[in-house]
């Protein structure tokens, strides 16, 4: 029997098959400690700017191209989606924390109104709140309010199963090795079990924020919300964290004579 077990292990090593830790390489953490670790990342990094490659829905067309994006907590975000054929701006979204302006240069029209997750949906067809972009960029996740629950070790990661005071549930897969708080995935469902949204992150690497602090961020993110044609793929590059962003970067004047989009 021992020879068979040794032979199986040797075969796995020779074939290069991945192996996963069967138990934690550190003491079992508490749920509240892991949540505090995730929250600390969000509290410490409150702004970013990035040049990304996004694969997204623009109206009924699937587009993959460069998207310039910046944001700060407080629902301030600016998005410039560039044409795949050049550097012209296809769409410009500016949320100043209260209201937004969306200029569609393909259709030569604009929309404006209160800044909310519906604002982002108007461009990308996924219901991302403006502050969620900050969470995506730094590899963190929003957490349901008043979250309590359980944690268990599964597949080399911590699996948190949470319930919020509003009845929603959340499942977070976290890489907590070496003191990290890498959110591999995060999914929120309504009280009746319907998916509200899901984030998946891959290829975490090291970077530094504007203060020189070391940070771990994903190279790629995928955001999904229910419904057909409701997903967003992001490849992060030229990512700057903790940058100073003035309020004027999140405002957009409406060109004179431009009609409202219908």
C-alpha positions in Angstrom: 0.0 0.0 0.0 2.8 2.4 0.8 4.5 1.6 -2.5 1.2 2.4 -4.3 0.9 5.7 -2.5 4.5 6.6 -3.3 4.1 5.6 -6.9 1.0 7.8 -7.2 2.8 10.8 -5.7 5.8 10.3 -8.0 3.6 10.1 -11.0 1.9 13.4 -10.1 5.2 15.1 -9.6 6.6 13.8 -12.9 3.5 14.8 -14.9 3.5 18.3 -13.4 0.0 17.9 -12.1 -1.0 20.7 -9.7 -1.2 19.8 -6.0 -3.2 21.6 -3.4 -2.6 22.0 0.3 -4.9 19.6 2.2 -4.8 21.8 5.3 -4.1 25.4 6.2 -0.4 26.3 6.5 -1.4 28.7 9.3 -3.8 28.8 12.3 -7.5 28.8 11.4 -8.6 32.4 11.1 -11.9 33.9 12.3 -14.5 35.3 9.9 -14.3 38.8 11.3 -10.5 38.8 11.0 -10.7 38.0 7.3 -13.4 40.5 6.7 -11.3 43.1 8.5 -8.4 42.3 6.2 -10.5 42.8 3.1 -12.0 46.0 4.5 -8.5 47.4 5.4 -7.5 47.2 1.7 -10.6 49.2 0.7 -9.9 51.8 3.5 -6.2 52.2 2.6 -6.6 52.6 -1.2 -9.4 55.0 -2.0 -8.4 56.1 -5.5 -6.9 54.8 -8.7 -6.3 55.5 -12.4 -5.7 52.8 -15.0 -5.4 52.0 -18.7 -7.2 48.8 -19.3 -8.3 46.4 -22.1 -11.9 45.7 -21.6 -14.2 43.2 -23.3 -17.7 44.5 -22.9 -21.1 45.2 -24.4 -21.7 48.6 -25.9 -25.5 48.7 -26.7 -26.0 45.4 -28.6 -22.4 45.1 -29.9 -19.5 43.2 -28.2 -16.5 45.5 -28.1 -12.9 44.8 -27.0 -10.6 47.8 -26.7 -8.7 50.3 -24.5 -10.7 51.9 -21.7 -9.2 54.7 -19.6 -10.7 54.8 -16.1 -10.2 56.6 -12.9 -12.1 56.7 -9.6 -12.2 57.6 -6.0 -14.5 56.6 -3.2 -17.6 58.7 -2.9 -19.1 57.5 -6.3 -16.7 59.5 -8.4 -15.6 57.8 -11.6 -14.5 58.7 -15.1 -14.5 56.3 -18.0 -13.3 56.9 -21.6 -13.9 53.9 -23.9 -11.6 54.3 -26.9 -12.3 53.0 -30.4 -10.6 49.7 -31.2 -9.6 51.3 -34.5 -7.8 54.2 -33.0 -7.6 56.6 -30.0 -10.9 58.4 -30.5 -13.3 58.3 -27.6 -16.4 56.2 -28.3 -18.1 56.9 -25.0 -17.4 59.2 -22.0 -19.0 58.7 -18.6 -18.4 61.2 -15.8 -19.9 60.7 -12.3 -19.1 63.5 -9.8 -20.6 61.7 -6.8 -24.1 63.0 -7.3 -24.9 63.2 -11.0 -23.5 61.9 -14.2 -23.1 62.8 -17.9 -22.8 60.1 -20.5 -21.7 61.3 -24.0 -22.1 58.7 -26.8 -19.9 59.8 -29.6 -21.1 56.9 -31.9 -24.7 58.1 -31.8 -23.9 61.8 -31.2 -26.1 62.1 -28.2 -26.0 62.2 -24.4 -27.8 61.2 -21.2 -27.6 62.7 -17.7 -29.1 62.0 -14.3 -28.3 60.8 -10.8 -25.1 58.8 -10.5 -25.8 55.2 -9.6 -25.0 51.7 -10.7 -27.5 52.3 -13.5 -25.0 54.8 -14.9 -22.4 52.1 -15.4 -25.0 49.8 -16.9 -25.8 52.4 -19.5 -22.3 51.9 -20.9 -21.2 48.4 -20.0 -24.6 46.6 -19.4 -23.5 45.5 -15.9 -24.9 47.0 -12.8 -21.7 48.2 -11.2 -21.9 51.0 -8.6 -19.3 53.7 -9.2 -17.4 52.7 -6.0 -17.3 49.1 -7.2 -14.7 50.1 -9.8 -12.3 51.1 -7.0 -13.0 47.7 -5.4 -12.3 45.9 -8.7 -9.0 47.8 -9.4 -7.5 47.0 -6.0 -8.7 43.4 -6.0 -11.1 43.8 -3.1 -14.9 43.3 -2.9 -17.9 45.0 -1.5 -19.3 43.1 1.5 -22.9 42.8 2.4 -23.9 44.9 5.4 -23.6 43.3 8.8 -22.1 40.2 7.4 -21.8 37.1 9.6 -21.1 33.5 8.7 -18.6 30.7 8.5 -15.2 30.0 7.0 -13.7 26.8 5.9 -10.5 25.7 4.0 -11.2 24.4 0.5 -8.9 23.9 -2.4 -6.1 25.9 -0.9 -8.2 28.9 -0.2 -10.5 30.3 2.5 -14.2 29.9 1.7 -16.4 32.5 3.5 -20.2 31.9 3.5 -21.9 35.1 4.8 -25.4 36.4 5.4 -26.1 40.2 5.7 -28.6 41.9 7.8 -30.6 42.6 4.7 -31.0 38.9 4.0 -28.6 38.8 1.1 -25.9 36.1 1.1 -22.3 36.3 -0.1 -19.7 33.7 -0.9 -16.0 34.8 -1.0 -13.1 32.7 -2.0 -10.0 34.3 -0.5 -6.2 33.6 -0.7 -5.1 34.5 2.8 -1.6 33.0 2.7 1.3 35.2 4.0 -1.2 37.7 5.3 -2.7 38.4 1.9 -6.4 39.2 1.2 -6.6 38.3 -2.5 -10.2 38.0 -3.5 -10.3 35.1 -6.0 -14.1 35.4 -6.3 -17.0 37.1 -4.6 -20.7 36.4 -5.3 -23.8 38.1 -3.8 -27.3 36.6 -4.0 -30.6 38.2 -2.9 -32.6 36.7 -0.1 -34.5 34.4 -2.5 -31.2 33.0 -4.0 -31.1 35.0 -7.2 -27.6 36.1 -8.2 -27.1 39.8 -7.9 -23.4 39.9 -9.1 -20.2 38.0 -9.2 -16.5 39.1 -9.4 -13.6 36.8 -10.4 -10.0 37.8 -10.2 -6.9 36.1 -11.5 -3.1 36.5 -11.7 -2.5 38.6 -8.6 0.8 40.5 -8.7 2.7 43.0 -6.6 2.6 46.8 -7.1 3.0 49.9 -5.0 0.6 52.7 -4.2 1.5 56.4 -4.4 2.8 56.3 -0.8 5.2 53.5 -1.7 3.2 50.8 0.1 3.3 47.3 -1.4 -0.1 46.1 -2.7 -1.3 43.0 -4.4 -3.7 43.5 -7.3 -5.2 41.2 -10.0 -4.1 41.4 -13.6 -7.5 40.3 -14.8 -11.1 40.7 -13.5 -14.5 39.5 -14.6 -17.7 41.0 -13.4 -21.1 39.3 -14.1 -24.6 40.3 -13.3 -27.8 38.4 -14.1 -29.2 38.5 -17.6 -28.0 37.8 -21.2 -25.1 40.0 -22.4 -24.3 41.1 -18.8 -20.6 40.6 -18.3 -17.4 42.6 -18.3 -13.8 41.4 -18.7 -11.0 43.7 -17.6 -7.2 43.4 -18.1 -5.6 45.9 -15.8 -2.5 47.7 -16.9 -0.7 51.0 -16.1 -2.5 50.9 -12.8 -1.8 53.7 -10.3 -3.2 53.4 -6.8 -3.7 56.1 -4.2 -3.3 58.9 -6.7 -4.5 62.5 -6.1 -7.5 63.2 -8.4 -9.1 66.6 -8.5 -12.9 67.0 -8.6 -12.8 68.5 -12.1 -11.7 65.1 -13.6 -15.2 63.8 -12.8 -17.3 66.4 -14.5 -18.2 66.6 -18.2 -19.7 69.5 -20.1 -22.5 68.6 -22.5 -21.6 69.8 -26.0 -23.9 72.6 -27.1 -26.8 71.4 -29.3 -26.2 67.7 -28.6 -29.5 65.8 -28.4 -30.6 63.4 -25.7 -30.1 59.7 -26.5 -33.3 57.8 -27.0 
